């Protein structure tokens, strides 16, 4: 039985993998997933050589990841930011615009 995780992480590409390992190195318990089975399996293989593999748990999907987090849990909507407990009316990155530099 795994202990509850401090952090849930979706995405195990180069940045997500390094982020998970770094957080585990600093004492956090991380539960992570990726939509690509190959990315999940690659980290599982790497954890065989990791000194504290119990600090990183890999799940097959988001539902299992959320279940590993302690309550209360939040489920922010991608692309929106929270402002004083409510969703803000603007994108998380207002500089994004339409992708043209002239929008700034």
Secondary structure, 3 states (H helix, E strand, C coil): CCCCECEEEECCCHHHHHHHHHHHHCCCCEEEECCCHHHHHHHHHHHCCCCCHHHEEECCCHHHHHHCECCCCCCCCCCEEEECCEEEEEECCHHHCCCCHHHC
